[in-house]
């Protein structure tokens, strides 16, 4: 059965509602909503929180449509025509440097009933890598993937390593997670199979982050750790503005700039030629920001 684009968009709306409600309950803050319309067609709801533990977070829903810009049709390798894109995009920047940054995106793209695909993923960017947290995070992602196909986790984990990578720094943005794109019909999977997987990924997000936030939100930290957080936020900005395809797609299709750049942290620093001290926990974290780390068995390595 082929889902309509309207039914998929309606699901993403309810997902946005559910995630916001769970985050508000965990943080104690309240989301502000801005409903917007895209001049070329469609619109969305941008929700931003400045809470007790989340210094700046955004949970955005959009469903946009219209003629596909020529630049995008060439990049995607599709025939010219009208497009429809819908999804939920989330970035949470915590107040505490002991709590990680997290990102999730789940989305659907369609041009015709035959030309459609799902994409998305979840990745974690700790300011300080905690092996037990990294293992827990990847275990939860693997569990969801394994419910749909045994090849999903290793394939999408590698995809995340390759995608969330700052080539100009030779370091990963964080500890990765899963990333997938252009999941369409195949001999093995139909649209409902792909949609079921995306739903499970989306519904994992809130309880997963709330668990990690709860582990560290009340830990004490000092000025050195806060300054390190600001430097790691700077790396986050670099990735989103230089390498992120979603940012480029949004700007190239005349999306809402404030929503597209919602992922930016409230503050960030760039220190010239900064090098963490040897044997410091900052150095230990930086040394782990590499592709191919087996986070499921990090303590055993």
N, C-alpha and C positions, 0 to 999 in steps of 0.2 A: 504493500500500500504506500502510495506517495503522499507524504505529508504536504499540506499547503504551506506556503511561506507565511501566511497569516497565523496558522496554528503554531508554527515554530516561534514566530515573534511573540505570540501570546505566552508561550512557555517561558521565554527569556524575561518577559515582564514579571511573571510570578517569581522567577528565580531572583531577580533584583529585589523584590519585596522581601522574600524570605531571608536573603543574606543580610539586608539592612536591619531587619528586625533582630536577627541573632547577634549582629555586631553591636547594636545599640544596647541590648541586654547585657552583653559582656563588658562593654566599655563604660556605659552610663551616660554617654553623650547622645546627641541627636543629629541626624542627617538633615541638611538643608537641600531641598529639591528645586531645580530649575528645569522647567519644561521648555523645550525649544523646537523650532521648526527649521528644516533645511530648505533654503530657497529653491533648490533643484528638485526637491521631493522628499517627503518623509520628515523624520524628526526623532526626538528622544527625550529621556529624562536623565539629567545629571544630578547625582546626589553626592554631596561632600560633607564630611564630618571633621570637626576639630574637637576631639573628645578628651577624655581624661588620660587615656593610654595611647590612643591614636592621635598623633599630632596633626596629621593631614591624611585623610583617606577619601577615595572616590570610588563609588559604585555606579557605573554608567550603563544605561540601556539605550540602544538606538535601533531604528529600523528605517533605512534610507533607500531611495530608489531614484532612477533617472537614467539618462544616456551615459554610457560608459565613456570616460575620456580616452582619447586615442592612446595616450601615454600608458594607461593602465591596461588596455586591451593588448598592447604589444608586450607589456611586462608579464601578463598572465597567459599569453598565448591563446587567446580566445577571439572569436569573431566579433566585430562591432555589433552593438545593440544596447538594449536597456539592461540594467542590473538591479538586483535587490540584495541588500546586505543587512543582517540583523545580528545582535549579540549583546553580551554583557562583558564589560571590561572593568577590572578592579586593580587598584594599587593602594596599599596601605603603608604609610610611613609612621612608625611608632615614635613616641617621645623618648623612650629609653634606648640607649645604644645596646642594651642587653637583649632587646626584643628584635627579631628580624623584620626586614621589609618583605612584603609578599606581593605577588602579581598573579592575576588570573585573567584569562580571556577565553570565552567560548563564543563561537560565531557560526553563522550560516551565510553562504553566498549562492545566489541563483541568477542565471540568465534565461534559461529555458527549463522545461521539465526534464530535459536530458542533461543539461549543463548546470550542475550544482555540486557543492561540497561543504563539509564542515571543517572547522579548524579550531585551534585553541591550545590550552595547556595551563599548567601551574608551575611557577618557579619561586624559589626562596633565596633571598639575599641577606644572610646574617651579617651584621657588622663584625661579630666574632663567631667563628664556626664552633659549635658545640657538637661533638661527634654523636652523642645520644639523640640530640634533636634531629640531626641530619639523617640518622638511621631511621628514626620514627617517621620523619617526613617521607622518605623514599619508600618505606614499607607501606604506608597508607596509599601512596600512588600506585605501587606495584599491585596491591590487593585489588584496587579498582580495575586496573588494566587486565589483570589475570582473569577477572570475571567475564571478559569479552574476548580475549585472545592471548595465548601465552607469548606471542611475539610482540605484543603492544609495548610492554614496559621496556625491554631492552632497545627496541627500535626508537621509541619516543624519548627515552632517556638520552640516547646518543644524539638525537635530533636537538634536544634542549641544550646539550653541551656545545653543539656546533652553532646553534642559533644565538644563545645568550653569551656571546663571546666578544670581548673588545679586542679586535685584531690589532689595533694600534697600541694596546697595552700588553698584549699576550697574556691575558688573564680572563677567566670567566667572570660574569657579572656576580655570581654567587655560587650556590651549590646545585644549581640547575633544578631539575624536576622532570617534567614531561612537556614536550611540544609536538604538535602535529598540525598538518595543513593538507588541504585538498583531499580529504577523506570522502570519496564518492562511492558509487556503486561498483561492485566487482563480482567475480564468480562466487565469492564467499560471503560478501556483505551487501545488503540492500540499504535503502535509506533509513528504515526504521532501526536497523542494527547500529548504524553510525550515530543516529540521534540518541539511542539509548545509552551509548557510551558517553556522549557529550553531556547528557543529563546527569549521569553518575559523577562525572568529573566536576560539574558545576555544583552539585549538592554536597560534595566532599569538602569544598572550600571553607565554609564558615566553621564547622566543628574542628577542622584541622588547624586553622589559624588561632582559634580561640584557645585550643589546648597549648599551643606554643607560646602564645601571649601570656597565658596564665602561669606558665612555668617561670617567667622571668620579669614580669611587669613590676614587681615589688622589690627587685634587687637594687642594692645601692650601686652608684657609679660615680666616678670622679671626672674632673675636667679633661684629663687626658683621654678618657674613653669617649667623652662627648665630642672632643675634637676629632677623634678617629671616625666617629659616626658621620660627621660633616664631610670628611674626605671621602668616605665610602658613598655617601649620597652624591658627591660630585661625579664619581664613576657611573652611578646610576643615570645621572643626567646625560653624560657623554654617550652612553649606549642608546638611550631613547632618542636623542637628537641626531646621532650619526648613523646608527645601524638599524633601528627598529622599523620594520616594514609597515606595521600598523600605523605608526605616526605618519609615514610617508603617504600611505593610502588615504588616510583621513584628510591630510592637507591637499593632496592632489585631486580629491573629489569634492573639494570645497566644503568639508565638514566644519563643525563648530569648533573653532580654535580653542576656546576655554575647556571644552570637554576633551579634546585631543591631548592638550598639555596638562590635563588634570594629574597625570602621572609624575609631574615634577615635585620634588620635595619642597617644604616651605623654606628651608635654608640649606645651603651647601657651601663647601669650601674647596679651593684648589690651592695647594701649597707647592711652590716651585721646588722641584727636585726632592720631594719628600721621600725618605727611606726609613721604614720602621727599624728600630734597634734589633740587633741580633738577640735571639732567644726571648724576645718579647712575645706576648700573645697576639699583638698586631702582626708581627712577622710570621707567626705560626698560621694565622688566618690567611695571609697573603700567599703563603707557600701552598695552601690547599686549593687555591682558586685556579685549578687546572682542569683540562678536559680528561675524561676517562676515569675519574675517581670512583671506586666501588663504595658508595656511601652505605650500602647495606651491610658491609663487612669492614668498615673503616677501623674499628678497634682491633680487628684480627690481623691487620696488615703490618 
